Amino acid sequence: MTNITTDRILILDFGSQYSQLITRRVREAGVYSEMYAYDASDEEIRAFAPKGIILSGGPESVYADNGPKIPQSVFELGVPVLGICYGFQAMTAQLGGEVVAGTVKEFGHAKIDIVAQDRLLVDVADTQNQSQVWMSHGDKVSRLADGFITTSSTPSCPFASASDEDRRFYGVQFHPEVTHSDKGEVLISNFVHGICGCGNAWNKESIIELRVKQLREQIGDNQVLLGLSGGVDSSVVAALLHRAIGDKLTCVFVDNGLLRLNEGDQVMQMFAENMGIRVIRADAENRFLTALAGVTDPEQKRKIIGREFIEVFSEEARKLDGVKFLAQGTIYPDVIESAKSKHGKAHVIKSHHNVGGLPDDLAFELVEPLRDLFKDEVRQLGVALGIPAHMIYRHPFPGPGLGVRILGEVKKEYADILRLADDIFMQELRASGWYDKTAQAFAVFQPVKSVGVVGDGRRYAWVIALRAVETVDFMTARFAHLPYELVDKISTRIMNEITDVSRVVYDVSSKPPATIEWE
């Protein structure tokens, strides 16, 4: 079998909010890529054996004291290099050019005039020899390094892009990785295919074939245990492992009583009945609700839910014989964020739980078949493995479940009300076509009562808030501008069909300053 990671592009991260996006765009072009911190050692870079290197943007200035520098090996490997924004500026400065603070800063859409053609800009220009791009910079290149020529410009940025074709060094001041740049995917494809000479081996069929082979080699005849939540990542791991090792896989599904309506039954039907995977369902609703009684602090609720999950999972694991491996749904962004945290470059906003905190007596070896994949790649694998698209492309659901969508104390009564309200919300979003237009939508239980009128009677019942957002990366989001008629229909159904709800409100907060989840 062909090694689908032989052609590989290295992204050096200088702190841009778009760095992960560059890595994803390269993979979407059919080429394997990984992201390293800018201060990776020469040995690490050479060992990766890239066919090309992309230098990301970043918030620093190249002329600032102790500004991030490009490792010298980048220029000595003899492979093509593409600098984006700060990457272009740093490359220019280190190769003998100059960078200055811009008198006119550019943020947002801009039109570049293409003044010279090179291999990077093939098919990027429109009929007016221009292209719409996304700018986000204050500094700018004021003099190119020797060997470079200008290939595009804007009225305030004379060197919007430049290249040294002999050395295969390229720089762009704009961000081709974001969707706001009209031909950004063409530019990236030109770099990885036309300039670096990479093929298209990185695709879902090849990934599945490779992972199955790797899993069989790693696991052999041993038994594997997986904590199945019903979420995308663990579901895809289950399907992938089942294809690779069949009945050597055992899944434990912890039903904590904080899931969506009928979700526990759906998980069992999908994996145990339809796919023939061995799934142990641990009914732990009473245990979780008892542990959460009287607790109102959101962070404390998360920790309790995580602790109980570990304990229930551990108890089920001890009942099994001969298990050597523990499978987890770790994905590439988890790995990146973990690496950043170790270097003090990220702050924990909310804690979350994982099976990785098992007691010492359960000394399993880890199996993480999704560790180098992004979420969109995981979803594509899931569909290819036979998991229904409506499960794979469901909106995100928090690890603590409804525990953090019930404000204040968690009670079964509240969870049952919230499940019904949320289900009505999802039904109407799907029926109207708005489910796929929103990135995440859900109902929130408010622990306050409001007066209502039903017929000739007075109702004093709970309040439900509806939340729906539109976002690409979940770093920023705006509230979804649902049609008033749709909100009216959803609100009416919830109050008519759930006697314990007297009022429905719609959350019109964007992120920032609000978060997407309420807790």
N, C-alpha and C positions, 0 to 999 in steps of 0.2 A: 504494500500500500504506500502511495506517495505521502511523504511527510508534509502535511498542509501548513506547517509553521516554518518551513525552510526559507520561504520568502517572508522577510519580516522587516517592519519599519519601527524604529525606536523614536518615541516622543519624549523629549526632555522638558520637564515641567518647571516653568519659572514663576508659577503662582497664579496663572490666569484662571478665571472662573470657567473658561472654555476648554481647558486642557483635556478633560475626559472626553469632551465632544470631538476633539481632533482624533483621539484614539478610536472612537466609534466610527467616525467618517471613513477612516482608513479601512477599517474592517468591513464597512458597508461596500467599499470598493473591491472587496474580495481578498484583502491582504491582512495577514496577522500583524498585530501591533501591540506594543506594551508601553506603559508610561513609567519613566524613571524620574526621580528628583534631579534637578539641574546639577546638584553636587555629587552625582554618581561618579565613582572612580573610573579612571581610564581602563583599569582591568575589567570592571563590570561592563563597560560599554563595549570593549573589544570582545568579551566573552559572549555578549548577546549576538554578535555577528550580524548587524543590521545591513540591509541592502540600501537603506536610506535613513536619514535622521531629520526629524522635524523639531524645531525649537519653538516652544509655545510663547504666547504673550505673557505679560506679568505686570504687577503694579509699580515696580521699582524704576528708577532712572539710571541709565548706564553711567552717567557722570557723578552719581552720588557716591559717597564714601562706602566702601565695602559692598557695592552693588553686585548682584549675582553675575558670575562669569561663566562663559561656555568652556567646558573641558577641552584642553588642547587636542586631545585625541580625535575630537569631532572633525577637525580640519585635516587630520593626518591619515584617516582611514581610507581615503580615496573613494568615498561613497558620496552620492548627492546629498546636499543639505538644503532644507527650506526653513528660513526664519520667518516667523509670523509676529508682527508688531514688535514687542520687546525683543523677541528672538532676532528679528531683522536688525534692530538698532544695536544689539550687543554684538552681532556678527560684524556689522559695519565698523564699530568702534575697535574691536579686537583685530580686525584685518587692516586697520590704518585709516579708516574714514572718520567722519565726525558726526556727532549727534548733538542737537541743541534743544532747549525748551521751546516749544512752539508758541508763537505769538497768538495764533488762532488754533484753539484745540478743536478736534473733530470727534464728535460722539453721535453715532446714528448713521442713517443712510447717506451715501455719497455716490457721485458718479465719477468713475475714473476714465480718463482719456488714454487709450492705449496708443503709445507713440512708437513702439518698436515690438516686433513679434519675436518671441522665443518659444521654446518647447513647453514652458509652463503655461503660457496664455493661449495655447491652441484652442480655438472654438469658444473662447471666453467673451470676445467682443460681440456687440450687436451690430446692426446695419450702420449705425453712426460711429462705429469703432469705439464704443463706450461699453461700460458694464457697471451695473449697480452693485455696490458692496457695502459692508458694515464696518464703519470706523469706530475706534475706541482708543484714542491716544492723546496725550498732551505733548510729549517730546516728538521729535521727528529727525530724520536723517538730513543733514545739511550738506554733506559732501560724501560721495560714494568712495569706497575703498578701490584701490587700483585693480583694474581688470573688469569692473562692473560697468554696465550700461543701464540707463534709465529705460524702463519698458512701459511705465504708465505714470500718470500724475493727476492731481486735482489742483484747482486754483490756489489752495493754501498748502498743498503738500507736493512739492516738485518731484519727490521720489516715492510715489505710491507703491511702486514695485521696481525691482532691478534684478539683474542676473549677470553671472559670470559663467557663460556656457562652457568655457574650456575646463574650469574646475567643477562644473555642475553645482555651483552655489547660487541659491535664489533667495530673494527676500520680498515680502509683501507687508505693507503697513496696515492693511485691512485684515479682516477675519473671514477667510473662506469657509471655515468650519461651521459658521452659523447659517441658518436658513435665510436670513436677511440678505446674504450675498447671493445674487441670482445664479451665478455659474460657479459657485464655490465647490460643488461636488465635481464639476468638470476639471477645475484647477487641481484638486487633490488627486483625481484619477490620472491627470496628465503627469503629476509628479511620481506617483507610485508605480504606474504602468509604463508611461512613455519615457520617463527619465531614469527611474530606478530599475526598470525591466522586470517588475514583479508580475506574477500570473494572477489567476483568480481562484486559487485553491481553497480559500477560506470561505466555506458555505455550509449551510446547515446539514446537508447530507454527509459531507466529508467530516464535519465535526462529530456527528453521531457515530459514524464508522470508526473514527479515531478513538472516541471516548469508550465505546464498547470494547475495543481491543485493549485499551489501557486498563479498564476496570477488571477485565478477565485476568490480565497479567498480575495486577496488584492483589486481587482478592483470592485467586485460585479456587480451592475447594472450601474456603472458610465461610462462616455465616456473617451477615451484615445486618445491623440494626439502624433504623431510620425513624426519627421523630417526624411524623406526617401531620402537618397542620391544615392542609387543604389550600394553602397559599400557593402562588405560582412556583416559587423556588423549590420547596420540598416536593411538590407534585411532579415537577419535571425530573428531579433526582430519583423519585420512586419509579417513574416510567422508564428512565434510562437504565437504572440498576436492574429492573425487572427484565428488560431486553438483554442485558449483559449476563446476568447470573441466575435468572428465574427464581425458583423457590428457595434459594439460599438467602433471600431477602425477607426480613420481617419488619413491618412498620408498626409503630405505636402511635395511635391517634388519641390525644388527650382531649376529651370533650369537657371543657371547663365551664360550660353553661353561659359563656359570654360570646357565643358565635351568632351569626346571622340566622334568620328564620330557616329551619329545616336543613341547615348546613351540615350538621353531623351526619344525617341520613344520606345526604347527597355525596359526601366524601366516601362513605362506606359503599354506596351503590356504584360509584365511579370506579374505585380502585379494587375493592374486594369482589364485587359481583361482576362487573363488566370486564375488568382487566385480569382478574384472577390472582391479584397480589394478596399475600397474607397480611391482614391488618388487624391488630388488636385494638379494640375500642375501650378506652378507660373512661368510664362515666364518673366524672369527678365534680359535677356541678355543686353538690352540697358542700363538698370540701372547700372549694374556692370561695363560695358565698359566705361560708362560716368564717374563713380567714379574713375576708374583706369587711365583715360586719363592723360598723362604727368608724371605718377609716374614710376620711374625706380628702386628704392630701394626694394630689395626682401622682407625684413621684413615689410616695409610699405605696400607693395602689399598684403601680408598675412593679415595684420590688417584690411585693407580696405575690402577685400573679406569677412573676418569674420564679420565685422560690418554690411555690406550690407546684409549678410545672416540672421543675427539676426533680422534686421529691416524688411526684406521681410517676414520672418517666423512669426514674431510678428503680422504683418498686417493681414496675413491669419488667424492666431490663433484668433484674435479679432472678426473675422467674424463668428466664431463658438460658439454655445450655449451649455452650460452644460458640458464643458470639465473639468474634475477634475484632471486627471493624464497626465503627460508628460513622454513618454517612450524614453529612450536613449540606445545607443549601447555600453555602457561602458563595457570593458572586463577586466579580472583579471590583466594583465600587466599594464593597466592604473591605477588601484587601487594601485598596488605595487609602481609604480613610483610616484604617488601622495603622498603616505605615506612617501616615501623617501625624497621628496621635502620639506614636512612639517618639517622634522627633519634636513634639511640642507645637505642632503647626495647626492643630484643630482643637476645638472645645466641644465637650459633650453637652448638647442641649437637652436631650432626653435619654434616659437609660433604656435599654431593651434587653430582652432575654434571649439566650441561645442555649442549645443543648451542651455547649462546651463547658459548662460549669458542673459537670457530673462529679460525684464523690470519688475519692481516690481508689476505692475498691472496685470501681468500674473503669479499669484501665484499658480502654479501647484505642485502637489505632484509627486515625481519621481517614475518611474518604470524602473528598470534596470535588466532584466532577465538574462543577460549574465555576470553579474558583477563578478562571481566567475569562469569564464571559460577562457581557453586559446584560441588563435586563431585557432589552429588545431581542438579543440573541437567544436568551433563555426561552422567551415566549415562542420564537420561531421553532426552536427545538421541540417545545412542548406540543405544538400543533403537528409537527412532522412525526412525533411519537404516538399520535392518536388521542391526545387529550383534547376535548371539545374546545373550540375557539372561545365560546362564551365563558368558559372557566379560566382559560389562560389570559384573556383580555379583560377580566373583571377589574374594577377599580381597586386600588390598594386598600388593605385592611390592616389596622395596627396589630402588632403582636399581642398586646393585652386585650384586644377585642373591644367589646362594648364596655369593658371596665373603665376606659378613658373617654367613652362617649356618653356615659352617665355621669353628670357632674355631681360631685359630692359622694355620699355613701352609695355603695352598690347593693341593690336588693333584687331578688328574683322578680318581684312585681314590676320594678322599673325596667328590668331587662326584657321582660315579656312585652310590655307596652312599646318599648323602643324597637324591638324586632318587628312588630307589626307595622309601625309607622315607617320604618326604613324600607320594608318590603313594598309598601304602597308607593313610596317615593321612587324606588327602582323600577317598579312596574310602569309607572307613568313616564319616566325618563326614557325607558326602552320603547314604549309605544309611540312616543312623540319623535323619536330619533335623536333626542338630546343626550342619551347616555354616552354615545360615542363622541359627542362634541365636547363633553366635559372630561377632565382628567381624573377628577375624584368628586364623589357626591355621597352624602350620608345624612342621617338624622341624628340629632343630639337630644338627650333627655335633660330637661331643666327641672331641678328639684324645688320648683315653686308652683303654687296653684293660682289659677286665675278664674274669675267668675265668667260663666257662659250661660246662654239661654237656649234650651232645647224644647221646642214646642211651647207649652205654657209653664214649663218647669225651669228651675234654676240649677245650673251645674257648676260645681266648684271642683275643678280638676287640673291636671298637669299641663305643662307647656312643652311643646316640641319645637326645636329649631331645625331648619333645613340648611344645609351647607353644600354648595356646588362651586367648583373652581375650574378655571381654565389655565393651563400651564404647560410648558414644554419640559422643563427640568426640575420642577418642584422647588427650586431655589427662590423663585418669585412666582406669584400667582395673582390673578384678579378673580373676583367673584363672577360666576357665570351669569350673564344677562339673560336669564330664562324669560320667556314670554309671560306676561302677566296672566294670560288665560291659563297657561300651564300651571303656574304657581297657585292660582285660584282653584283649579281642579284638584291638585294634590292636597291642598289645605282642606278643602271641603270633604274629600274622601277620608282623610285621617280623622277629622272631627266627627264625621258621621259614622264611621266604622269602628272607632275605638272610643268607647264610652268614658274612658279615663283621661281623655284629652279634651281640653276646652279651648285651646288657643294654639295656633301655629305661626311662627315667625320665620323670616328668611334672612340669613346672614349676608350682609353686604360689605364685609371687611375683606380687604386685599392683603396679600403678604408681600413685603412687610407693610405695616407694622404688625399685623396679626399673624399667627401661625395658621396652618391649614386645619389641623386638629384643634379642638377647643382645649384639650388637656395634653 
